[in-house]
């Protein structure tokens, strides 16, 4: 059954999710979206793309070009700034942030689940919105990611080291915030200790509780 827009705010329910690599955001997010009867909005860049490979679900020329632009703007170890004009770099940074903000706010109007995209920061003051951080034991997360993505444990371990750093750096460089700060979230769920179905139920209950307030 679809949760109707709030009669008091006119807002569709939204859940934002940020995860540590392998904590189960995709499976949990999709299940929550199905329970609420609203869309699921996946991360802008897949694990395979951040690794430098291809993901058929997300891979496109536009996506690859955008990720290259993000890395160029981030600079340092990501390969930017050498020979780049600082004014141009800052303009590109503002453009990336503006485009992402527009996407997140458009998704929020539709309602549903938004994974990553700095949505917890962008929608921090939005009513009928629950912000969730998914974490877990490091080895559990690596094993889960290997199984879900059909890759070796060693490849998952390599992805974890890169991805957890890259996603945090993206947020800090583009938005000036640390997405791992627990006080930014309404729920922090350890998926090594809380099973997936219980995590889904807790998030859905939180959305409905937020509406009742």
N, C-alpha and C positions, 0 to 999 in steps of 0.2 A: 504494500500500500504506500503510495506517495505521500509524504508529509506536505501538507498545503502550505503556501506562503503564510508567514505570520500575519494575523489580522492587525496587530498593533504596529508592525514595522513595514509590512509589505515585502519583507526580504525572504528569499528562499534559503533553506538551511545550507551551510557550507562547513566542511571540515577541511582544514589544512593539515598536511602531514609532512614532517621532515624526518628522515631516517638516517641512522648510521648504516653503512653498507651491509646488506644482507639481513636487516631486521624485519623484513616482510611487508614493506609499505605497499607494494603492488597488489599482493593477494588480499591484504587487509583493506586497503583502499577500495578495491573493486567490490569486495563484499559489503562494505559500508555503503557505497554508492547504490548497490542493488537493494539493500535494505531500505534506504531512504527513498528510492525511486527517482534518483537524480543522476546526472552525468558523472563520469569519471574522467578527470583531466590528469594525464600522466606527466612525468617529469619532462622537462624540455630536452634533456640529453640522456641517452641510455648509458648503462655501464659499458657496453661495447664501444660506443662512440667516444666516451671519455678515455677508454683504453687505447683508442686510435684505430679501432676496427669498424665493423659494420653491423648494424642491427636492422633487419628487414622491416621491423615494425615501425621504426622511426627514421631510418636512414634516408636522406634525400640530399640533393645538391644544396638546397636552401639551408637545411640543418647543418651540414658540414661547413658551409660558408659562415653561418652564424657562430658556430663553435670556434672556428678559426679566428673570427673577429673578437670573440670573448677572450681567447688566449692572448691575442695581440694586445688588447687593452690592458690585460692583467700584467703583462710584462715579466721581468725577472726570469725565473726558471721556466716560464711558459713561452718565452721566445719573443716578447714584444719590446718595444721602445728603441731597439737598435736602429738608428737612422730614421726614426719616426718623429714627426713634428708633434710636440707636446700639445699644442692647441687642437690639432686634428685628433689626437688620442683622446683628449677630454671630451671633444664633441661626439666621438664614437661611443664613449662610455655613457654620455647622457642619452644618446639615441638607444643604446641597448637597454638601459634602465627604463626609459619611456615606453619602449615597445613591450617589455615584460610587464610593466605596470598595467598597460592597456589590456594585455592578454589576461592577466589575473583578475582585473576588475570585470572584464567581460565574462569570464568563467564564473565569477561570483554572482553576477546577475542571473546566470542560468541555474546556479545552485550546484550542489554535489560535493565531490571530493577533489581537492587540488593537491598534488604531490610536488614538493619542492617549490621552485620558482620564487622563493622568498615570500611566499604568500602569507606566512604568519606575521611578518613585519608589515607588509602592505595592507593587510586587512585587520591589523591589530585592534582597531576600534569599531569594527563592523559588528552590528548586532546579529544574533542567531548564528554565530560562528564559533566553532570549537577548534582550538589549535592543539595538535598532537605531535609529540616527539616519540619516535620508536627507537629503542636501543636494545642492547643485549650483550651477552658474553661474546667476546671476540671470536673464539673458536666456533661457537654455535653459529654466529653470523656467517662465517666463512663456509662452514659445512652446508648451511641452508642455501647460500647463494650458488654454491657448486651444484647442488642438486636441482635447484629451480632452473638455472641457466644451462644445465647440461655441459658443464665444463669441469676440468680437473680441480682438485682442491688447491693445488699449487697456483693455477691461474686465478682462482678466486682469491687466494691470499695476496697475489700481486695486485689484483684489482682493488682489494680493500685498502691496501696501503696508499694507492694513488687516489682512489675515489673519495675516501673520507677527507683527505687533505684538499683535493681540488674543489669539492663542493663547499667546504668551509671557506676556502680562499676566495671563491667566486662571491660569496655573500659578504665577506669582509672587505674586499676590494671594490665591488660594485655598489654595495649598500651600506657598508660601514657597521655591520653587526655580526655577532657570532651566533649562528643558528643552533649551536649546542648549549646555549644558556637556558637552563631548565625553567627559569622564571618567565620566559616568553610564552610558555605553553600552559594549557589548561589540564592536559593529561600527559604524563610521561609513563610509557608502558615498556617494561622489560619483557621482550618476547622470548627470552630464554626461560622465564618463570611463568609467564601468562600465555596460555595457549591461544591460538589464532581466533577461535570462535569466541572466547571470552573477551579478547581485545576488541573484536567487532562489536559485541554486545555492549561493552563499556562505552565505546565511542558513540554508538547510536543512542544509548541512554543519556549520555552527556548532552547531545544535541537536543533531545526532547526536554531535558531538564532546563536547558538554557532558554527554551521557548516558554516554559512555564513560569519563569521568573518575572 
